[in-house]
Amino acid sequence: MQGNLSIERMCQLTGVSRAGFYRSLQEHEPGEEDMEVRSAIQKIFAEHKRRYGYRRVSKELRRRGMLVNHKRVQRLMRKDNLLAVQPKAFVITTDSDHNLEVYLNLASRMKLTGVNQLWVADITYIRLHREWVFLAVILDAFSRKVIGWELERTLAARLPMAALEKALAERKPPPGVVHHSDRGIQYASGAYVGVLRNHGMVPSMSRPANPYDNASCESFIKTLKREEIYANEYRDLDHLRENIAGFIDSYYNRVRLHSALGYRPPEEFEQDANAATMSQGATMSFFRHEEIFRPMWGSSWRSLGATTAAAPDTHRLDEFPAGYSLAGCAPAEPASASPAEDDSGGDKVD
């Protein structure tokens, strides 16, 4: 600061870019430029409450007009003892030992082009001083934005149901959105699936012991625990709920740079997405060798929001995905994928 003017404001008044100013400063006053960089790093680190490592700090410096090599940022952060909070071990809490209906994995076959094509959901636990509480979240897989969440003391079906209802109220999605989750009993319950059906959504579930199709949700949970939960102490459930609301709504969705989004926050990524691209449907393939074919399902396929490219018409009737009928893309009522079958066509799995 010079008087009441920041460097950014002075650059605007003089018509000089911030990057150009810092390059000139480095050439003529290397010591002062080094102090400016260290000051900016410390400010970013404090603003993000020890959540940013050197990679995100480097990206944030560039967004602010300071072109600093990430190795230099790493060295300066180590020198100033600016250490980001570290992750703890992750514990699996999914209960998939049930006799409820499970559904074909559609997420692994989708190539997303916009929002409201694929939602991913998960549940995790959080330990307070004297009790365990549980958090259910739903993300839009295209932008990684958290669109619904709920915190409760129980793992009952009403927990993910409340998160789903918040997501539906937030997005008001068109029919055909794919909802992907693990095979937990909460997501397979008749009440939960009934809400999905009532809103024209298509259920999708991961294969056992294969969380990769839900990786974006797992990644968010890891980020939440490392950067918020493990970095703070909470008095009770209400205090925790207040802090999680602040982290998700004010920080993660709006401010935090996401590496999978080109180091942009989820809301900014959605705003920058091209309107024409956003209006396209997701591409979906049902074949292992990345073949895309146009099924003979007529207009009902379009209700899923997916588009397909032409391919040979030599596929036999028994090559259609397990659990699907020719009447549409929604799983057939009497024949959905069973837990003892693989989603590629009914072969037994170990």
N, C-alpha and C positions, 0 to 999 in steps of 0.2 A: 504494500500500500504506500502511495505517495500522497500525503495529505488525506483527502477523502476519496481519492480516485484509485481504483484497482488497476493492475496492469492490463487486464482485459478491456476496461473502459478507456484507458489512455490509448490503447492500440486502435480502438474503434474511432476515437476522436481524430487520430492522426492518419487513419487510413493504412495502418501497418498490420499485417497479420501477426498473431501471437507466435506462430512458428518462426517467422522471420525475425521477430524481436529476440527470441531466445537463441537463435543461431548467431545473431550479431553480438549478443551478450556473451556467448561462449567464446567467441573469437577475441573480444576486447577485454572482457573481465571474467576469465575462467573461474576464479575463486568465488566471485559473486554469483555466477551462473550455477556453480555447484551447490551453493547454499540455497538458491532459489529452487533447484530440483529437489533437494532434501526436504525443504520446507513444504513443497507441494506433495511429496510422497507422504510425509507425516500427516498432512491435512487430510489426504484421501484415506489413509489408514485409520485415522480417528473418525472420520465421517462414516465409514463403513464398519466401525466397531470391531476391528481386528478380523473381519471376515475375508478381506482380500489378501491373496498372496501376490507375489511379484508379477505374475502374468496379468492379472486383472488390473493391478496398479499401473502397469506399463500401458495397457489399453486405455485406461482412464486418463493418463497423462496425455496420450495422443489425442483423445477427444477434447482435451483442454488446450491443444495447440503446442504441446511440448513433445518434440520428437526425441525420445530417450530410448536407447537400446535396453532390452529386457535384462541383459546380463549386468548392465550398470545399475538398474533398479534393484536387482537381486543383491548386488554387492552393497549398495547403500542401505538397503533394508537390514541386511545382516549386520552392517556396521552400527546402525542405530538400534539394533535389537528389536526390530519390528517383526514379531513372529505371529503369524496367523494362528487362530485356534485350530487344534488338530482333531481329526475324527476318532471315534471310538468304535468298538466292534459292533456289527449289526446282528440283530437277533431275528430269526424267522418266526412269525406268529400265525401263519396261515393254517387253518384247519380245513383240509380238503377231503377228510375221511368221512364222506356222507354218501347217501344214495340219491341225492337230488340230480336233476338233469344238468348236464354240462354242454357247452356249445362249441362249435367249430372255431378255431383260431383264425380270425380274419385280419388281425393287425399285421401279422407277418407278411401278408400278401398285398398290403396297401402302399401306394406311393402317394403321399399327400401333396396337395396343391393349394390348400387354403384352410381356414378355420372351420370348425363344426363339421369335420369329416370323421375324425377319430378322437374320442375321449378315452383317457386312461385313468384307472382308479386303483387305490391301494389303501391299506390300513397299517398303522404302526403303533407301537406302544411308547409311552413317555413315563419315566419314573419321577414322582415327586418325593417329598420327604417321607410321607407316611402312606402313600398309596400309588397304585398304577392307574394311569388314564390312557385313553386310546384316541388316536387322531385318524379320521378318514379324509382323504383328499381326492379331488378330481382335477386333472389337467387337460387342456386342449393340446393334443400331441403335436400339432403344427407349430404353435408358438410357445409351448411349454408354460403357458399362463395358467395359474391356479384359478379355476372358475367356480369351485365349490369346496368347502371343507367344514368339518364339525368335530368337536372335542367332547368326549363323554367318559364316564367311569366304567362303562360296560361295552362289551363287544357285540351286543345284540344287533339285530338287523336294522333297528331304528337309527343306529349311528351312520352307516353309509347311506341310508335312505335320506337322512337330513342333509348330508353333503350333496346328494344327487338333486334334491329339491332346490337347494340354493343354486346349483349350476344351471338347472332348467330355468329358474327365475332370472338369472343373470344373462343367459345366452338366448333363450327362447329359440331353440334350434329348429330347423326344418326337419321333416321326416327323413329317415335314412342315415342318421348319425350312428356310427359303430361305437359301442361302449365296450371297452376291453378291460378285463380284470383277471385276477388269478381265480382258482377254482374254490375259493373259500365259501363256506356255507352261507355267509351273509349275502354274497353276490349271487349265489345260486338259489336263494330262497324264492318261493313263489311270489311273495309280496314285492320284492325288489324287481324281479323280472317282469311282473305285472305293470309296474310303473314305466319300465322301459318300453313295453309293448304299447301302453296307452299313449306314449309320446312318439310312436313310430320309430323307435331306436332299435338297433340290431345288436343283441348280446354277442360277445366274443370272449373267449377264455384262453389263457395260456396252457401249454402242456405242463404236466407235472414236472417239478424241479427245473423249469426252464423260464427264468424271469426276463429274458432278453427283450421280448416284445413289450414289456412294461418298464423298460429301462429308464425312460424319461421320468416316470413317477418315482421309481427307486432313487434316481439321482436327486430329485427335489427333496425327498425325505432325508437323504444323507446331508444335503446342504442345510436344510432346516435344523437338523440336530447339531451339526458342527458349528454353524454360525450363529445360532440363536439359543437352542436348548442347553447345550453344554457350556455356553459362555455366560450363563446367567443362573441366578437362584430365584426360585418362585415360592411365594408364601402359600398359595393354594391353587385350586383349579381355576378360579376366576382371574387370578393374577396371570397365570399361564395363558389363559384364553385371550386376555388383553394384549399380551406381548406377541402371541402368534398372529393375532389380527394385524398388529402394527407391522410385523415382519412381512407378512404376505401382501397385504393391501398397499402399504406405503413404501415398502422397500423392494421385495422380490419382484413383484409384477411391474413396478414403475421405474426402479432405479438400478438394480443389480445387473451388471453385465453378464450375459449368458454366452459361454463359449460356443455352444451349438448354434447360436443365432448370429454369429459373426460379431460377438461381443456387443450385443445390444440388449436392452431390457425387453421382456416379452410384449408389453404394450406398445413400445416403439416399433418392434418388429412387425406387429400386426398392422400398425398405421402405415408403415413403409411398404407393406406388401402391395404388389400391383393389383388394381381392382379387377382387371381382366383375368389374372391368374387366380384370384380368390374365388371367382365365380365358376371355375372349372371343377369337375368332379375328380375324386381320387381314382387313380388307376389301380386295378386289382388283377393279380395273376393267380392261377390255381395250379401251376406246373413248376416242377423242380428246376427245369432248365430255362427259366425266365421266359417261357412262352406265354403270350397273351392271346386269348381267343375270344371271339364274340359268341356268347351262349345264345341258345334259341329260346330266351326267356321273355322276349318282347319288351314292352314298355315298363313292366314291373321291375326290371333291372335298374332302370333309371331312378327309381324311387330310393335305391340305396345310395345314390350320389356318386356312383362309380362309372368310369368309362373304360371301354376295352377296345383293343385294336384287332383288325382282322387277322385270321389265321386259318389254316386248312380246316375244312369241314369233315375231317376224317375221324373225329373223336367219337367213340362209341358211347352209348347211353350210360354204361356202367363207369365211364370215366368222369362223370360229374362228381363234384365234391360230396363226401359223405354227409348225410343229413340234409341235403338240399333237394328240392323237388323242381320240376320243370315249370311249376306255376309261378315261381318268383324266387327272389334271392334270400328270403327269410328262411331259417331252418324249418324243415317240415315237422309238423307236430309229432307224428309217431316215430320219427327216425332221426334223432339228433345224435351227434357224436357221443359215444359212451366213454366212461373213464378208462375202459380196458382197450380202447382202440386209438390208433394214431389218426390225426386229422387228414392224412393224405389219401385215405381210401379204405380204411378198415383193417389194415394189417395190425397184428398183435404187437404190442410193445412190452418191453421188460418192466 
